[in-house]
Each structure stands twice: as structure tokens, then as C-alpha cells.
Amino acid sequence: MSLSVAVRRRLAGFTLDIALEGPADGVTVLFGPSGAGKSATLAVVAGLARAEAARVALGDRVLTDSATGRHVPPERRRIGFVQQQAHLFPHLSVERNLRYGWTRAEGERRIGWDAVVEVLAIGHLLHRLPRALSGGERQRVALGRALLAQPDLLLLDEPVSALDAGLRGEVLAFIAALRARFGLPMLYVTHSAEEARALGDHLVLIDQGRVTGQGTPAAMLPGGVVMGAALGAGRASVGGVEVAIPGLDAPPGTPVRVSW
């Protein structure tokens, strides 16, 4: 179901004045510098913040409408929210963290337990505590918990920004797999052009609380690169394709341009 957002909200230094439409089963990326108003927009969509004027609708379901006084409480919006930190319950195992999302679900469970565990490759982690997980594993579990609550929309607020480059690419690949498997609309906040190109179906440029452009990532961010991951000496995975890179002699993390 498509997402419609219009927000006017006073913030420190400027007034947030945003209007956007997101695709029904794709990733809408809010892209811009830190402090541009991206996370503040997500807070209104999630129902965690009020605005002087706002209307948020998911399909034909209106979640916020300041003109009529409608404000659906956050816990009733059927929205999953994953932030920079995973915020897992430290005393609960991975399975029990996931069960927390599963038991909060209302109505039909269209996103299955086994499907989420499979797509996120977390079956071997179920009996571990969060402290025994890597940063990337924690974010994958946070994604799983959000999905198992059966959301109609997934909000992702810079979910990989706290990870190193290798783990960022890993988690981005899992998010892309979620998009392909579940067809769930997502609203993704980032200031990384690489993330926007890797995930976005529709990109909204935001600066100082205003939309300065909208379109496909390819049109809005030309001249990009595709992120890859090393598979061993002389080989890499780029865009899901295994590529031979003979004679490459560079330290880990070095950007390279590859054609095939």
C-alpha cells in the first residue's frame, strides 16, 4: 500500500515542510545531510512526534490528520521501526526477542516466522544473547523482530550507520532481500549515496527541512558506484554477481572500479 506524507513542524533552526508519496512495495529513501529533518519526518510518520500540521496515510488508512484531529497511537499504527542501534532486550535470547515482535502482531500473520528467520539467516543465533552477537547480527535480529510484528510499513533510520564497511554491505544485502521477499513498503533514512543507490526505488532529497528533488536514485544521484564484498584473493561479489579481479593488490576497504 502506498505511503502519503505531508508534514509541517517547527524544529530548532528551521521549519520542516515535507510532502512525499512512496511506492506501495518499494523503498523510499529520505536522503540529505545530517540535521536536514529526515529523522524528524520519520518520528511524525511513526506517531512519536506531533506536528503543527500533518497528514500521514498508508493506502486508504489515515494515521494522522491534524485537520480532523486524528492521531492513531504509535502502537496501533502497524509500523515497524529499526534505528541505528538495535535496542534488543539484553536479558532475552534472540528467539525471545523475536517472539516479542511475534506476540505483538494483531490479525493475520502474513509474514511467517520461518520465512523471516530464513531470509535474515539468523536460525543459528536463536539461543544466543544479544551480547554474543556482532553489530550486523544485532541489526538483523532487530529487523526480524520488527517484521514479525506484521507491520504494514517499515521505517529504517540509518540502520547501518553504526557498522563498519563490511557489516554495512552485509546488512544492506539482507534489507534488499526483505524487500524482494515480502514486498513491504519501506521508508529509509540515510546521508549515504551508496546506500541510497543500493536500496532505493524512489529518492527524496531533503535539505533544511525542504524537499529539493524527487525521482529515481539513478536520476537524482548520477555517477554512482555499486558496493561489493571480497570473497577471497582476486574475487569479489558486486551487485550479487561474482567477479574475478586478477592482480588486485590493495588493502581492505580500498574503493575500486570494476567493469564486466
N, C-alpha and C positions, 0 to 999 in steps of 0.2 A: 504494500500500500504506500502511496506517495506521501511525502512529508512537505508540509507548507508551514513556513515560519515567518512571522513579522514581529519585530521587537524594537521598542524604543525605551531605553533605560539609561538613566544618568549614572555615569561612572566617574571615578576620580580622573579629572583632566579632560574628559570629553563625554559626549552623549552617544551611546550605542544606538545606531539606527540601521537595522538589518532587515532585509526581506529576501527570501530564497525559496526555491522549490527543489526538492530532491527526488531522484528516481525511486520507483516502487521497490526495486530489488537490487539496487546497486549501492556504491559507496559515494557519498557526497563529502568532499574534503573542504574543510574551512582552513584556508591557507593564508598565512601572513606572519609578520614579526611578533615576537613576544609582547604582550600588552596591547594587542590590537583589538581585543574584545571577543576572541574566539571562544575561550572557556566560559566567559560571561554569557555568551549566547547559549552554550550547552546547558548552563545552570537553569536558564529560563525554560528551555525545552524539557528538561528533566523535572521541572516543577520545584526546584530547590531554591529559586530566587523569583521574586516578583518584579514586575516592570511597570513603569507608568502607563505604557500601552503595549499590549502584546496579543497575538493570536497564534496559537500552535494547533495544527490539525494533522492527524495521521489518517489518511484516507478520508472517510466521512465522519471520523470520530474527533470531535473538538476537545482538546485537552486544556487549553487556556483561551479565554476570550475576555479581555478586560472591559470591552464594551457592554457585555452582558453580566459580568461578574463571575463568569465560570472559571473555576480553578480546580482541576482534578488533583487530589493529593499525590505526591510522588509515588507512594507505594501502590497506587491504583492505576498508574499510567501504563503498565506493562512495558516498561523501558528498562533495558539493561545498560549499566554504566560501568565502564572499565577506565581507570585513571592511570597516572604514571606509576604509582605504587599499587601492588596487587591487593593490599588490605585484606589478606586472608586471616581467618581466625587462627592464631598461633598455636592454641592448645588442641585444635582439631586436626585429624588426619586429612589428607587430600580428599578421600572419599566422603568424609563427613562435611567438609567444606562444600563439596559438590552437592551433597544431599540437602544442604541448607537452601541452595537455589531451587532444587527439585521440589522440595516440600512447600515452597512459597508459590509455586505455579498454581494458577486458577484455570479452570475449564480444561479444554482438550490439550493434551501434551503432544503437539505436532513435531517437536524436536526431541528425538529419542535419546535416552541415556547412552546406549551403546554407540549410537552414531557420533555423539559428541566426544566420547572417550576415544573412539577410533580416529576421528578427524584430527583431534589435538594430540594424539599419540601419548596419552597420559595413563594408560592402563597399568603400566609397571610402577606408577607413582602412587597408586591409590592408598597404600598403607603407610606412606611417609608423612612426617610432619613438615609444615612449611619451612622450618629452619634447615631441613635437609635438602632443600631444592635450590637449584640455580635461579638466577633472576629470570631467565627465559622460561623456565618451568613454572615459576610462580605466576607469571603473566598468562601462561597457557591455562593454568588452573583457574585463574580469575576469569578468563574468557569462558571457560566451561561452566563455571558457576552462574555467570550472567546468562548464558544461553539456556541452561536447564530451568531457569525461571520462566521460560516460554515468552520472551519479550516480542513485541511487535516492531521494536526499533532498538538498535544497539548504538550507544554513544561511546566513542573511544577518544579520550582526552590525552593525546600524546602518550599512548600506551607503551611505546618502545624507547622513549627519550632517555630513560634512566639506564638503559642497557648499553653494553659495548657493541661495536660494529657487527661482530659475528652473531651475537644473540639478536640484534635488531633484525638482521636479514632472516633469521630463523623464525622469529615471531611474526614478521610480516608475511612470510610464506604461509603460516598457519591461518592468519586472518584472511588471506586470499582464498585459502581452501574453504573456510567457513562461508565466504560469500558465494563460492561456486556450489557448495553443497546445500545450503539452506535458503538461499535467495532472500536473505533478510536485509531490509534497508539499514544502512549504517551512516552515521554522521561522525566523521573522523577529523580531529583537530591536529594540525601539525604546522611547524615552520620549516620542515624539511622538504625540499623539492623532490628528492629521491623517493621519499615515502609517498608523496602526492602522485608522482608518476607511476609508482609501482602498484598502487591500490585504487586510485580514484577513477570513477566513471564520470563524475561531474565535479568541477572545481570552482569554489567561490573565493575570490581574492578579497581579503579584508585588511583595511589599514585605518587606524584611528577611529574604529567603530563604524566604518562605512564600507559597503560593498563597492569595490573599484573595478570588478570584472567577473564574469562567469562564463564557463564553457568547458570543453574537454581539457584534461591536463596537457595533452599534446598541443592544443591550440594556445593555452594560457601560459605554458612553461616550455617553450620550444628549446631544442638543442640539449635534451637531457641525456642521461645515462641509464643503463639498466644495471641494477645491483646483482652481483654474483657471489658465489661461495666456493672456496677452494675445496677440491675433492682429493687432493694429493699433488705430488710433484707433476707439474706440466698439465694439469687438468682442472677445470672449474665448471660449476653449474651456473649458467646465465639464463635467466628467464625460464628456468625449468629444463633447459637443454644442456647436455654435457658437451663441453667444448675442449678441444686439445689446444694447449698453449705451449708449444715447444720452445725451449730455450729461455723461458721466463726466469729471470734472476732478480727478484725484488723482495724486500722484507714484507711480512704480513701487514695488511692494511693499505698497501700502496695501490692507488687507483690506476687502472689500465684500461685502454680502449681496445675492444676486440670486435672484429668483423668476421661473419661466417655466412 
